[in-house]
Amino acid sequence: MNQILVNLNTKPEKISADTIYLTIANLEYLKNLGITALIPTSLQNRKNSGKMPDNPFAIDYFVFNEYKNVFICPNNEELTLDGTYPAPQEKGGQNKLKLIYSNFKACNKCINKGVCFKKGHRTITRYVHELTYETERIISSKEGLKDYKLRSRTVEAHNGTFKNIYHYDFIPITGLKRVQNLIFAIVASYNLIRLYNLINDNKMDLNSVIQKIRQISSD
């Protein structure tokens, strides 16, 4: 993100990232910059990608009702909040809260007892923090989901090209500096090919493009 701010000399309104970046430290950093984070939870990521589990009683099929603060199970029973506990501390010293939801009475008479859960009753654990909850709600909105899905053709498509054509995941050298130099060469050549194709596809004047690039470089 710091490099983006330097390279573009401007600040984006939104930024999307994979689920692994959904940490409180990252969200606080973006919030301080005034940038909206489009980072899904692992559950949202599975739903958005259509990779839902085969188990019909997986947590993915328990619907969270924000207004009532309950989880609704596949049998339409409500699991209510049992307790709130401190979760393990994240890197950077921040804490999420561990919320436990259950419904012992409903589970005790459930016909899926032994399938949905093995012993006692089913519980759902939810880890929340003000910032992660805010981010989760943004991705849940139509606009947030639409913006996040742009990632597949604006970011991930290029990563696929680098992997399948340039094989950047099998770099035959070692050493951070040498690997960086090779990656820079791959990216530069890729951008030149893209620029060439754009010029041809849009029937642009090559000299005008070169002058514009020189102008940007001098600025």
C-alpha positions in Angstrom: 0.0 0.0 0.0 2.8 2.4 0.8 4.4 1.6 -2.6 1.1 2.3 -4.3 0.8 5.7 -2.7 4.3 6.5 -3.8 3.9 5.2 -7.4 0.5 6.7 -8.1 1.0 9.9 -6.0 -2.6 9.6 -5.1 -4.8 7.8 -2.7 -7.4 5.2 -3.8 -10.9 5.3 -2.3 -11.1 1.5 -2.0 -8.7 -1.4 -2.0 -9.4 -5.2 -2.3 -7.3 -8.0 -0.9 -7.5 -11.7 -0.2 -9.0 -13.1 3.1 -5.5 -13.6 4.6 -5.1 -9.8 4.9 -8.2 -9.5 7.1 -6.3 -8.5 10.3 -7.1 -5.7 12.7 -3.7 -4.1 12.1 -4.4 -3.9 8.3 -7.9 -2.6 8.8 -6.7 0.1 11.2 -4.0 1.1 8.8 -6.5 1.6 5.9 -9.0 3.3 8.2 -6.4 5.9 9.2 -5.7 6.5 5.5 -9.4 6.9 4.8 -9.4 3.9 2.4 -12.3 1.4 2.4 -11.2 -2.2 2.8 -12.8 -4.8 0.5 -11.6 -8.0 2.3 -14.0 -10.9 2.7 -14.1 -13.3 5.6 -13.3 -16.9 4.8 -17.0 -17.7 4.9 -17.8 -14.9 2.5 -15.0 -16.0 0.3 -16.4 -19.5 0.0 -19.9 -18.1 -0.8 -18.6 -15.6 -3.4 -16.5 -18.2 -5.2 -19.2 -20.9 -5.1 -17.0 -23.3 -3.1 -19.5 -24.3 -0.5 -18.8 -27.4 1.6 -20.7 -30.7 0.9 -21.7 -31.1 4.6 -25.2 -29.6 4.8 -24.6 -28.7 8.4 -21.4 -26.8 7.9 -21.3 -23.3 9.4 -21.8 -21.9 5.8 -25.4 -23.0 6.0 -26.1 -21.3 9.3 -27.6 -17.9 8.4 -26.7 -15.0 10.7 -29.5 -12.6 11.5 -27.8 -9.3 12.3 -31.0 -7.6 13.6 -31.8 -10.4 16.1 -28.1 -11.4 16.7 -28.8 -15.1 16.2 -27.7 -17.8 13.9 -30.5 -19.7 12.1 -29.7 -23.4 11.5 -30.7 -25.5 8.5 -33.7 -26.7 10.5 -34.8 -23.1 11.0 -34.0 -23.1 14.7 -32.3 -20.0 16.3 -29.0 -20.3 18.0 -28.7 -17.4 20.5 -25.7 -15.7 22.1 -24.4 -17.8 25.0 -21.4 -15.7 26.0 -18.7 -13.3 25.0 -15.0 -14.1 25.6 -11.6 -12.5 24.7 -10.0 -14.1 21.7 -6.2 -14.7 21.4 -4.3 -11.5 20.7 -3.5 -10.7 17.1 -0.1 -9.5 16.0 0.1 -5.8 16.9 -1.7 -6.3 20.2 -5.3 -6.1 19.1 -8.1 -8.4 20.3 -11.2 -9.7 18.7 -14.1 -11.0 20.8 -15.1 -14.7 20.7 -18.9 -15.0 20.6 -20.6 -18.4 21.2 -24.1 -19.2 19.9 -26.2 -22.3 20.8 -29.7 -23.6 21.4 -29.4 -26.7 23.7 -33.2 -27.2 23.8 -33.6 -27.3 20.0 -30.5 -29.5 19.5 -31.7 -32.0 22.2 -34.9 -32.8 20.2 -33.3 -32.4 16.7 -33.7 -35.2 14.2 -30.2 -34.5 12.9 -28.6 -35.1 16.3 -25.4 -37.1 15.8 -25.0 -35.7 12.2 -25.0 -32.0 12.8 -23.0 -32.5 16.1 -21.6 -35.5 17.8 -21.9 -34.7 21.5 -24.0 -32.3 23.6 -25.3 -29.7 21.2 -24.2 -27.6 18.3 -22.3 -24.3 18.9 -21.3 -21.6 16.5 -18.2 -19.5 17.2 -17.9 -16.0 15.8 -14.8 -13.8 16.1 -15.6 -10.1 15.8 -14.0 -6.7 16.2 -15.6 -3.3 15.3 -13.4 -2.9 12.2 -13.7 -6.5 11.0 -17.5 -6.4 11.5 -17.7 -3.1 9.6 -15.7 -4.7 6.7 -17.8 -7.8 6.7 -20.9 -5.6 6.3 -19.4 -3.7 3.4 -18.6 -7.0 1.5 -22.2 -8.2 2.3 -23.7 -5.2 0.4 -24.4 -5.3 -3.3 -22.0 -2.5 -4.0 -19.2 -4.0 -1.9 -19.6 -7.4 -3.5 -19.7 -5.8 -7.0 -16.5 -3.8 -6.3 -14.7 -6.8 -4.9 -15.6 -9.0 -7.9 -13.7 -6.5 -10.1 -10.6 -8.0 -8.6 -10.9 -11.2 -10.7 -10.4 -9.3 -14.0 -8.3 -6.4 -12.9 -5.8 -8.2 -10.6 -6.2 -12.0 -10.6 -6.2 -12.2 -14.4 -2.7 -10.8 -14.5 -1.5 -13.1 -11.8 -2.8 -16.0 -13.8 -0.8 -14.8 -16.9 2.4 -14.4 -14.8 2.0 -18.0 -13.5 0.9 -19.8 -16.6 2.9 -18.0 -19.2 5.9 -16.5 -17.4 6.0 -19.3 -14.7 7.0 -16.8 -12.0 6.2 -19.3 -9.3 9.2 -21.4 -10.5 12.0 -18.8 -10.6 15.3 -20.6 -11.2 17.4 -18.2 -9.1 17.9 -17.4 -5.4 18.5 -14.2 -3.5 16.0 -11.4 -2.9 17.6 -8.8 -5.1 18.0 -11.2 -8.1 14.5 -12.4 -7.8 13.2 -8.8 -7.6 15.2 -7.9 -10.7 13.7 -10.8 -12.6 10.2 -10.0 -11.5 10.7 -6.4 -12.5 11.8 -7.6 -16.0 8.8 -9.9 -16.3 6.4 -7.1 -15.3 8.1 -4.6 -17.6 7.9 -6.9 -20.6 4.3 -7.8 -19.8 3.3 -4.1 -19.7 5.1 -3.4 -23.0 3.1 -6.2 -24.7 -0.2 -4.9 -23.2 0.7 -1.4 -24.3 1.5 -2.6 -27.8 -1.9 -4.5 -28.0 -3.8 -1.5 -26.7 -2.2 0.8 -29.3 -3.1 -1.7 -32.1 -6.6 -2.5 -30.9 -7.5 1.2 -30.4 -5.6 2.4 -33.6 -3.7 4.9 -31.5 -0.8 7.0 -32.8 2.4 5.6 -31.5 4.2 8.9 -31.4 1.4 10.5 -29.4 1.6 7.6 -26.9 5.3 8.0 -26.5 5.0 11.7 -25.9 2.4 11.2 -23.3 4.6 8.6 -21.5 7.5 11.1 -21.6 5.2 13.8 -20.1 4.1 11.5 -17.3 7.7 10.5 -16.6 8.9 14.1 -16.4 6.0 15.1 -14.1 
